[in-house]
Every structure is written in C-alpha cells, then in structure tokens.
Amino acid sequence: MILDRYLVRHFVPIFLVAVSMFVMLLCMIDLFANLVRYLNNGVSMKDVMLVSYYYLPKSFSYALPMSLLFAAAYTLGDLYARNELTSIFCAGVPFWRFCVPLLVIGMLASVFAFSFNDIVVIPTYKMKNELSQTLLNERPADESRTDIVIKARQGRLTYAVDYFDYPGRILNGLTIIEHDSEGNFIYLIRARSARWTGDHWALNNAVIYEWQDDFLVYNPMEYTDEYKEDPETFRRNMANVEELRYTDARYLVRDLQAAGLPFLNELTDTHHRLSFSTVSFVVIIISISMAGRFRKNILLMSLLSSLGGAVVFYVIEMITMMMARTGYISPLVGAWFPVLVFIFVGILFLRSAKT
C-alpha cells in the first residue's frame, strides 16, 4: 500500500539518526565513567577503544527501544503538525490502519532484539567486561576460576574447588562433602584433581574420610563414576546472568534449584530477558496511542507524552522486578506485568485515538 511505504520512508531515516545518537551517547557515558581508572592504570588508547567497540552491541540493545519511541512519536507528530494525517483521515483510512506498519516494525524489532541480544550482545558484553577487568587488574580474562563452591543433588553434595581449568575440564584441589537430607555429615572426599571424561569426573589420588566407631578415619578411595555434575555447572556458577545466553541462564536456574540455593534473582533476570525484548513493541504502542491527542504544539507534546509514558513503564518495571527479586511476587509476574499492562492500555488508547 502506498501509504504504508510513505509512512515507512518517513520513519526509517529518523530512526537511523536517533539510534546512532543514542548509541554514541551510551558509549560516551560508559567511556567517561571509567576513563579516570583507565588513565590511572596506564591503559593505551587502542585498548580503551577496543573496550568501547565491544560495548557497541550492548549500547544498540539499550538504544533500540528509545530510538523506536522517538522515531514513531516524531514521525506521527510531524504528520499531524503538517495536517497530512487530516488528509489521510478524510480519505477514509482509520488511524489504526495507517499505523499498522509501525506496529509490524515494533514486533519485528522485538523478535530481532531477543535474537541479537542472545547471539551478539551476550558474547561481546562478556568480552568487554573481561577485557575491562583485565586492563584494570581486577581478575584474569579466561574462564578458569579459583575458590569455587557449588552444591548439587538438592544441596546434599557440596563441591569445593581450589582452581577450575575450564578449557582442560580439570578440577584442581577438589573436596566433596555429602550430607543426608537432615544435614548430617556422611563423608568427605579429597582429591588432588579430577578430570572430566565426558561422562563423569575421574578423581586422582582421592581419599575418603568417614565415621567409624565414633572416629573419623580416612582410606584411599577406589575408582568411581558416581560424580557426574556437568562442567558447565561449575562455569555457570561463576558467571553473571547477563553474561549467559538464555539457554545457559535457564540451566543456571535449574542448577541452583537442584542445589537448594537461592535462585529468585537469576530466575527473575531470565524471565526479564524475554520481557525486555518486547519493549520495542511496547514503546511503539505508547507512541502511537499518544499521537494526535493534542491540538497545540503537536510535535513537542507527542514527544514529551511518549517519553513520559516510557518513563512510567520503566519505573513500574523496576518496581515489579525488585518485588520479584525479593519474593513478594513471582518472577514471571515481575517481568511480564508492566509489558501486558502497557500493551492493554495502549490498545485502549489506540481505539479512542482521533481518526
């Protein structure tokens, strides 16, 4: 349809300018927030620019909803201000039908946002954090870690590892403690190392401590294939949820639940990974529903009202996420309640929009 192409041609250039400005702004904020620390550690300009380069996908992920909001509000406000929409309405085209291309763009942007975040943003943001922490001498940049403690099998089994060589799949300085369901000590195993065979951990020079006649005695331990916790379990427990892909984040939640450890924060963030991707569609609805409701200063008021609606959305989301993390509401409700409410309100506003 000619009107669809006309609207898209007006929308796309504004969106491209807006997303470029927002990405640049976010990168500059991150750069200046750490610039003094980089200078104090003698970091070269090349490395600083490399950190900013790795931060670009994350900046784009943050900038996408804001840019869609701005572009949609500006485009519709400009068309209203120039009385072009009046001509369109006189031709018998309903406002909701005219805005269908923007709604389609919002839905496509939401699908793209989730895939882009999972495939591109997660790895590059992790690389950015690791490089930044290495340049600031905060921790090593590889996936091997020291002093790891995880629980498994509903919390009955505890692994303590001095050093985990992730590339080699080797646990160095391994201690395994098992308790019964009531928390009573059963045995303790100490091994110089354990290597992942693809099916289980093969313990090296292991000894087992057990109670015998009220004495804690130890004996060399025979070969066993009982310990089958996946190496990814040890790696995931070292990682931030923001640095894990959606599938790995779900596995982390499963690991924490199986270990009997707190998991509300991780589960809430995992649900938020999905709900945040729909924000692009939500802000498009907000922009469309606010357009055409003002008779004076149409362009300015459309932008301000859309921005105000987005601020309210983010504030509500922040509150519900905080309540979900503290256990007052379920993580699913905390992540999705603001999205569903604003989609419903946006549809109501759209039905009553000038047409």
ChimeraX attribute file (.defattr): number of C-alpha atoms within 10 A of each C-alpha:
attribute: neighborCount
match mode: 1-to-1
recipient: residues
	/A:1	5
	/A:2	6
	/A:3	14
	/A:4	14
	/A:5	11
	/A:6	10
	/A:7	19
	/A:8	15
	/A:9	12
	/A:10	17
	/A:11	21
	/A:12	15
	/A:13	11
	/A:14	17
	/A:15	21
	/A:16	14
	/A:17	12
	/A:18	20
	/A:19	23
	/A:20	15
	/A:21	14
	/A:22	18
	/A:23	22
	/A:24	15
	/A:25	14
	/A:26	18
	/A:27	21
	/A:28	13
	/A:29	12
	/A:30	14
	/A:31	17
	/A:32	11
	/A:33	11
	/A:34	13
	/A:35	15
	/A:36	11
	/A:37	13
	/A:38	19
	/A:39	13
	/A:40	9
	/A:41	12
	/A:42	11
	/A:43	15
	/A:44	12
	/A:45	11
	/A:46	9
	/A:47	14
	/A:48	18
	/A:49	12
	/A:50	14
	/A:51	23
	/A:52	19
	/A:53	16
	/A:54	20
	/A:55	23
	/A:56	19
	/A:57	20
	/A:58	21
	/A:59	23
	/A:60	23
	/A:61	20
	/A:62	17
	/A:63	21
	/A:64	24
	/A:65	26
	/A:66	21
	/A:67	25
	/A:68	29
	/A:69	28
	/A:70	24
	/A:71	26
	/A:72	31
	/A:73	30
	/A:74	25
	/A:75	25
	/A:76	26
	/A:77	27
	/A:78	19
	/A:79	18
	/A:80	21
	/A:81	18
	/A:82	12
	/A:83	11
	/A:84	12
	/A:85	20
	/A:86	15
	/A:87	11
	/A:88	15
	/A:89	14
	/A:90	10
	/A:91	9
	/A:92	9
	/A:93	15
	/A:94	14
	/A:95	19
	/A:96	19
	/A:97	12
	/A:98	17
	/A:99	20
	/A:100	14
	/A:101	17
	/A:102	23
	/A:103	21
	/A:104	13
	/A:105	15
	/A:106	24
	/A:107	19
	/A:108	14
	/A:109	21
	/A:110	23
	/A:111	15
	/A:112	15
	/A:113	24
	/A:114	20
	/A:115	14
	/A:116	18
	/A:117	21
	/A:118	17
	/A:119	13
	/A:120	15
	/A:121	25
	/A:122	20
	/A:123	17
	/A:124	20
	/A:125	23
	/A:126	19
	/A:127	18
	/A:128	20
	/A:129	16
	/A:130	19
	/A:131	22
	/A:132	22
	/A:133	14
	/A:134	14
	/A:135	21
	/A:136	17
	/A:137	11
	/A:138	11
	/A:139	13
	/A:140	13
	/A:141	17
	/A:142	13
	/A:143	13
	/A:144	18
	/A:145	18
	/A:146	15
	/A:147	11
	/A:148	17
	/A:149	15
	/A:150	18
	/A:151	25
	/A:152	19
	/A:153	15
	/A:154	15
	/A:155	19
	/A:156	20
	/A:157	17
	/A:158	19
	/A:159	18
	/A:160	19
	/A:161	23
	/A:162	16
	/A:163	17
	/A:164	24
	/A:165	16
	/A:166	16
	/A:167	9
	/A:168	10
	/A:169	19
	/A:170	22
	/A:171	29
	/A:172	19
	/A:173	17
	/A:174	22
	/A:175	21
	/A:176	18
	/A:177	18
	/A:178	20
	/A:179	15
	/A:180	12
	/A:181	10
	/A:182	7
	/A:183	10
	/A:184	10
	/A:185	14
	/A:186	13
	/A:187	17
	/A:188	19
	/A:189	20
	/A:190	21
	/A:191	20
	/A:192	15
	/A:193	21
	/A:194	21
	/A:195	17
	/A:196	18
	/A:197	12
	/A:198	11
	/A:199	12
	/A:200	17
	/A:201	22
	/A:202	22
	/A:203	24
	/A:204	16
	/A:205	14
	/A:206	19
	/A:207	18
	/A:208	19
	/A:209	18
	/A:210	17
	/A:211	13
	/A:212	9
	/A:213	7
	/A:214	7
	/A:215	9
	/A:216	12
	/A:217	12
	/A:218	16
	/A:219	11
	/A:220	12
	/A:221	16
	/A:222	10
	/A:223	11
	/A:224	10
	/A:225	11
	/A:226	10
	/A:227	14
	/A:228	13
	/A:229	17
	/A:230	15
	/A:231	18
	/A:232	15
	/A:233	18
	/A:234	24
	/A:235	17
	/A:236	18
	/A:237	17
	/A:238	17
	/A:239	14
	/A:240	12
	/A:241	22
	/A:242	17
	/A:243	19
	/A:244	20
	/A:245	19
	/A:246	22
	/A:247	10
	/A:248	16
	/A:249	23
	/A:250	18
	/A:251	16
	/A:252	26
	/A:253	23
	/A:254	16
	/A:255	25
	/A:256	24
	/A:257	19
	/A:258	15
	/A:259	19
	/A:260	15
	/A:261	15
	/A:262	11
	/A:263	16
	/A:264	18
	/A:265	17
	/A:266	21
	/A:267	25
	/A:268	24
	/A:269	24
	/A:270	25
	/A:271	19
	/A:272	19
	/A:273	20
	/A:274	17
	/A:275	20
	/A:276	21
	/A:277	23
	/A:278	24
	/A:279	28
	/A:280	25
	/A:281	24
	/A:282	28
	/A:283	30
	/A:284	31
	/A:285	27
	/A:286	27
	/A:287	31
	/A:288	28
	/A:289	25
	/A:290	25
	/A:291	29
	/A:292	23
	/A:293	17
	/A:294	16
	/A:295	10
	/A:296	9
	/A:297	10
	/A:298	21
	/A:299	22
	/A:300	15
	/A:301	20
	/A:302	28
	/A:303	23
	/A:304	16
	/A:305	19
	/A:306	25
	/A:307	20
	/A:308	13
	/A:309	17
	/A:310	22
	/A:311	12
	/A:312	14
	/A:313	19
	/A:314	15
	/A:315	13
	/A:316	16
	/A:317	20
	/A:318	15
	/A:319	13
	/A:320	22
	/A:321	27
	/A:322	18
	/A:323	17
	/A:324	22
	/A:325	20
	/A:326	14
	/A:327	14
	/A:328	12
	/A:329	14
	/A:330	17
	/A:331	26
	/A:332	17
	/A:333	17
	/A:334	27
	/A:335	26
	/A:336	19
	/A:337	16
	/A:338	24
	/A:339	22
	/A:340	15
	/A:341	13
	/A:342	20
	/A:343	18
	/A:344	14
	/A:345	14
	/A:346	21
	/A:347	17
	/A:348	12
	/A:349	18
	/A:350	21
	/A:351	13
	/A:352	13
	/A:353	17
	/A:354	16
	/A:355	18
